[in-house]
Amino acid sequence: MVRPHLPLNALRAFEASARHLSFTRAAIELCVTQAAVSHQVKSLETQLNAVLFKRLPRGLMLTQEGETLLPSLRDAFDRIAGTLERFQGGHAREVLTVGAVGTFAVGWLLPRLPAFRAGYPFVDLRLSTNNNRVDIAAEGLDYAIRFGAGAWHGMDAIPLLEAPLSPLCVSDIAERLKTPADLFKYTLLRSYRADEWPRWFDAAGLRQSMPVSGSIVFDSSLAMMEAALQGAGIALAPPSMFSRLLQSEAVRQPFDIAVTTGGYWLTRLQSRTETPAMARFRDWLLGAIGRPS
């Protein structure tokens, strides 16, 4: 039978007592007397017509009925607390989960997140990074920012930025690169997309394929660039995503030649209804990039 008028104080007294297995420690937590806690629990037992605790000489022990009630009650209190935590300044915070390929997250998004937080303080952004392989449905994401040509089955995709690729390396290597052909003297670092270096060499006027030997394959441009920073070879990466390294001269771009193999896109499931938080993030992102929303 549904009992809509069970007192919240009694339920809270029971939950705290069950957690501590002590009326005394529950009373300290709730800032009331031990007698008040004991009375509240007794009142709850009367209303439920069930004994929830066995009173022992030293402490308490839950009965089977108490063990049945506790998990549901604890879950309910946790959910209430979680909901209350989302309120700030009289407004409910909206949770937004975004997955982003690591290169875009580090190279473009993270430096601009303070501006988003300042403009939309009531959006609780949860950001995860990946190596461009993401299952937006399985991971429960509202949006995924990914690199590619913009065609993903069952997805709406909004173009964000193109990301032309160009060789990047440390200064010691860059100084010895006089022509694009000099690149073949060094280890070439690349992503799992095997056509990127050949396409760059074609753009540079070198109608030959990259040697099979002398290359290292990475699943992340961030890891590739770290290898380049350590002098392991020459990375083929988007300079726009590593502008801070270029500005600090930690790496250099020895040639102006660049080739576009794809771009960054904001994607969501076509079946996903856009929430207010999603709309705010989309509009802010496109505005920051300089695209109409």
C-alpha positions as CSV (number, residue, x, y, z in Angstrom):
1,M,0.0,0.0,0.0
2,V,1.4,3.5,-0.9
3,R,2.1,5.6,2.1
4,P,2.4,9.2,0.8
5,H,2.8,10.9,4.2
6,L,5.8,9.2,5.8
7,P,7.8,11.9,7.6
8,L,11.1,12.8,6.0
9,N,12.8,13.4,9.3
10,A,12.0,9.8,10.4
11,L,13.4,8.4,7.1
12,R,16.5,10.5,7.5
13,A,16.9,9.3,11.1
14,F,16.6,5.7,10.0
15,E,19.2,6.1,7.1
16,A,21.7,7.8,9.3
17,S,21.3,5.2,12.1
18,A,21.6,2.4,9.6
19,R,24.8,3.9,8.2
20,H,26.4,4.3,11.6
21,L,24.6,1.4,13.3
22,S,24.2,3.8,16.2
23,F,21.5,6.2,17.4
24,T,24.2,8.3,19.1
25,R,26.4,8.8,16.1
26,A,23.3,9.5,13.9
27,A,22.2,12.1,16.4
28,I,25.6,13.9,16.2
29,E,25.4,13.9,12.4
30,L,21.9,15.2,12.4
31,C,22.5,17.8,15.2
32,V,19.7,16.4,17.3
33,T,19.5,14.4,20.5
34,Q,19.9,10.6,20.7
35,A,16.4,10.4,22.1
36,A,15.0,12.3,19.1
37,V,16.6,9.9,16.7
38,S,15.4,6.9,18.6
39,H,11.9,8.4,18.7
40,Q,11.8,9.1,15.0
41,V,12.9,5.6,14.1
42,K,10.3,4.1,16.5
43,S,7.7,6.3,14.9
44,L,8.7,5.0,11.4
45,E,8.6,1.4,12.6
46,T,5.1,2.0,13.9
47,Q,3.9,3.4,10.6
48,L,5.5,0.6,8.6
49,N,4.4,-2.0,11.2
50,A,7.9,-3.5,10.9
51,V,10.9,-3.7,13.2
52,L,13.9,-2.1,11.4
53,F,16.6,-2.6,14.0
54,K,17.6,-5.1,16.6
55,R,18.7,-3.1,19.6
56,L,21.9,-4.6,21.0
57,P,23.9,-3.8,24.2
58,R,26.4,-2.0,22.0
59,G,24.9,-0.5,18.9
60,L,22.3,-1.7,16.4
61,M,21.8,-4.4,13.8
62,L,19.5,-4.1,10.8
63,T,16.7,-6.6,10.5
64,Q,15.8,-8.1,7.2
65,E,13.1,-5.4,6.8
66,G,15.7,-2.7,7.5
67,E,18.1,-4.2,5.0
68,T,15.3,-4.1,2.4
69,L,14.4,-0.5,3.0
70,L,17.9,0.9,3.3
71,P,19.2,0.7,-0.4
72,S,16.1,2.4,-1.9
73,L,16.2,5.1,0.8
74,R,19.9,5.7,0.3
75,D,19.5,5.9,-3.4
76,A,16.6,8.4,-3.0
77,F,18.6,10.6,-0.7
78,D,21.6,10.5,-3.0
79,R,19.5,11.5,-6.0
80,I,17.9,14.4,-4.0
81,A,21.3,15.6,-3.0
82,G,22.6,15.4,-6.5
83,T,19.7,17.4,-7.8
84,L,20.1,20.1,-5.1
85,E,23.8,20.4,-6.0
86,R,22.8,21.4,-9.5
87,F,21.1,24.5,-8.2
88,Q,23.2,27.7,-8.2
89,G,22.1,31.3,-8.0
90,G,18.4,30.2,-8.2
91,H,18.9,28.2,-11.4
92,A,19.2,24.5,-12.0
93,R,22.5,23.5,-13.5
94,E,22.2,21.5,-16.8
95,V,24.6,18.6,-17.4
96,L,26.2,18.5,-20.8
97,T,28.5,15.6,-21.8
98,V,30.8,16.2,-24.7
99,G,33.5,13.9,-26.2
100,A,36.2,15.4,-28.2
101,V,39.2,14.1,-30.2
102,G,42.2,14.9,-28.0
103,T,44.0,17.1,-30.6
104,F,41.0,19.5,-30.8
105,A,40.3,19.4,-27.1
106,V,43.9,20.4,-26.2
107,G,44.7,22.6,-29.2
108,W,41.5,24.6,-29.4
109,L,38.8,23.9,-26.9
110,L,40.5,23.9,-23.5
111,P,42.0,27.4,-23.8
112,R,38.5,28.7,-24.6
113,L,36.6,26.9,-21.9
114,P,36.9,29.7,-19.3
115,A,35.0,31.9,-21.7
116,F,32.2,29.3,-22.1
117,R,32.0,28.9,-18.3
118,A,31.8,32.6,-17.8
119,G,29.0,32.9,-20.4
120,Y,27.0,29.9,-19.3
121,P,27.7,29.2,-15.6
122,F,24.7,27.0,-15.3
123,V,25.9,24.4,-17.8
124,D,27.7,21.6,-16.0
125,L,30.1,20.5,-18.8
126,R,31.5,16.9,-18.6
127,L,34.4,16.6,-21.2
128,S,36.0,13.4,-22.2
129,T,38.8,13.0,-24.8
130,N,39.4,10.2,-27.3
131,N,41.6,9.3,-30.3
132,N,38.8,9.9,-32.8
133,R,37.2,6.5,-32.2
134,V,34.0,7.1,-30.2
135,D,30.7,5.4,-29.7
136,I,28.4,8.4,-28.9
137,A,25.5,6.2,-28.0
138,A,27.3,3.7,-25.8
139,E,29.2,6.4,-24.0
140,G,26.1,8.5,-23.4
141,L,27.4,11.6,-25.0
142,D,25.3,14.6,-26.0
143,Y,27.9,15.7,-28.6
144,A,31.1,14.3,-30.1
145,I,33.6,16.5,-31.7
146,R,35.5,14.3,-34.2
147,F,37.8,14.5,-37.2
148,G,36.7,13.3,-40.6
149,A,34.8,14.0,-43.8
150,G,31.5,14.7,-42.0
151,A,29.7,11.4,-42.9
152,W,28.8,9.2,-40.0
153,H,25.7,6.9,-40.1
154,G,22.8,8.1,-38.0
155,M,24.5,11.4,-37.1
156,D,23.9,15.1,-37.6
157,A,27.2,16.8,-38.3
158,I,28.0,20.5,-38.2
159,P,31.4,21.6,-39.7
160,L,33.7,23.4,-37.3
161,L,37.2,23.8,-38.6
162,E,39.4,22.5,-41.4
163,A,42.7,21.2,-40.2
164,P,45.3,21.2,-42.9
165,L,48.3,19.0,-42.2
166,S,52.0,20.1,-42.5
167,P,55.3,18.8,-41.3
168,L,56.3,19.9,-37.8
169,C,59.6,19.2,-36.1
170,V,62.1,20.6,-33.6
171,S,64.4,23.4,-34.7
172,D,67.5,21.2,-35.0
173,I,65.8,19.1,-37.7
174,A,64.0,22.0,-39.4
175,E,67.3,23.8,-40.0
176,R,68.5,20.9,-42.1
177,L,65.4,20.7,-44.2
178,K,66.1,22.7,-47.4
179,T,63.6,21.0,-49.7
180,P,60.7,18.6,-49.2
181,A,62.8,15.8,-50.5
182,D,65.1,16.1,-47.4
183,L,62.2,14.7,-45.3
184,F,63.0,11.2,-46.6
185,K,66.3,11.4,-44.6
186,Y,64.3,11.4,-41.3
187,T,61.8,9.2,-39.5
188,L,58.3,10.3,-40.6
189,L,55.6,10.2,-37.9
190,R,52.1,9.7,-39.0
191,S,48.5,8.7,-37.9
192,Y,46.8,5.5,-38.8
193,R,45.6,7.2,-42.0
194,A,48.3,5.8,-44.3
195,D,47.5,8.2,-47.2
196,E,48.4,11.5,-45.4
197,W,52.1,11.6,-46.1
198,P,51.7,10.5,-49.7
199,R,49.1,13.2,-50.2
200,W,51.4,15.8,-48.7
201,F,54.3,14.7,-50.9
202,D,52.0,14.9,-54.0
203,A,51.2,18.5,-52.9
204,A,54.9,19.2,-52.6
205,G,55.5,17.9,-56.2
206,L,57.1,14.7,-55.2
207,R,55.4,11.9,-57.1
208,Q,56.6,9.1,-55.0
209,S,55.2,7.2,-52.0
210,M,56.6,7.5,-48.6
211,P,59.0,4.6,-47.8
212,V,57.4,1.8,-45.8
213,S,60.4,1.8,-43.4
214,G,61.4,4.8,-41.4
215,S,57.9,5.7,-40.2
216,I,56.1,5.4,-36.8
217,V,52.3,5.2,-36.6
218,F,50.4,6.8,-33.8
219,D,46.7,6.7,-32.8
220,S,46.9,10.2,-31.4
221,S,48.3,13.5,-32.8
222,L,49.1,14.5,-29.2
223,A,51.4,11.5,-28.8
224,M,52.8,12.0,-32.3
225,M,53.7,15.6,-31.4
226,E,55.3,14.6,-28.1
227,A,57.5,12.2,-30.1
228,A,58.4,15.1,-32.4
229,L,59.2,17.3,-29.5
230,Q,61.7,14.6,-28.3
231,G,63.4,14.6,-31.6
232,A,62.1,11.2,-32.7
233,G,61.1,12.4,-36.2
234,I,58.9,14.7,-38.2
235,A,55.2,14.8,-37.5
236,L,52.5,15.5,-40.0
237,A,49.9,17.4,-38.0
238,P,47.6,20.4,-38.1
239,P,49.6,23.5,-37.2
240,S,46.4,25.3,-36.1
241,M,46.0,22.8,-33.2
242,F,49.6,23.3,-32.1
243,S,49.9,27.0,-32.3
244,R,51.2,27.4,-28.8
245,L,54.1,25.1,-29.6
246,L,54.8,27.1,-32.8
247,Q,54.6,30.4,-31.0
248,S,57.0,29.3,-28.3
249,E,59.3,27.9,-31.1
250,A,59.3,24.5,-29.4
251,V,58.5,23.2,-32.9
252,R,58.8,24.7,-36.3
253,Q,56.9,24.3,-39.6
254,P,59.7,24.0,-42.2
255,F,57.4,24.3,-45.2
256,D,54.3,26.3,-45.9
257,I,52.8,23.4,-48.0
258,A,49.7,21.9,-46.3
259,V,47.2,19.3,-47.3
260,T,43.6,19.0,-46.1
261,T,42.4,15.4,-45.4
262,G,39.4,16.3,-43.3
263,G,38.1,18.6,-40.6
264,Y,36.6,18.8,-37.2
265,W,32.8,18.3,-36.9
266,L,30.3,18.7,-34.1
267,T,28.1,15.5,-34.2
268,R,25.1,14.2,-32.3
269,L,22.8,11.3,-32.8
270,Q,19.9,12.2,-35.1
271,S,17.6,10.5,-32.5
272,R,18.9,12.8,-29.7
273,T,16.6,15.7,-28.9
274,E,18.7,18.8,-28.4
275,T,18.5,20.1,-24.9
276,P,18.9,23.8,-23.9
277,A,22.4,23.1,-22.7
278,M,23.3,21.5,-26.0
279,A,21.9,24.5,-27.9
280,R,23.9,26.9,-25.8
281,F,27.1,24.9,-26.3
282,R,26.5,24.6,-30.1
283,D,25.8,28.3,-30.5
284,W,28.8,29.3,-28.4
285,L,31.1,26.9,-30.2
286,L,30.1,28.1,-33.7
287,G,30.3,31.7,-32.6
288,A,33.8,31.3,-31.2
289,I,34.9,29.6,-34.4
290,G,33.2,32.4,-36.5
291,R,30.5,30.2,-38.2
292,P,26.8,31.1,-38.2
293,S,24.7,29.0,-35.9
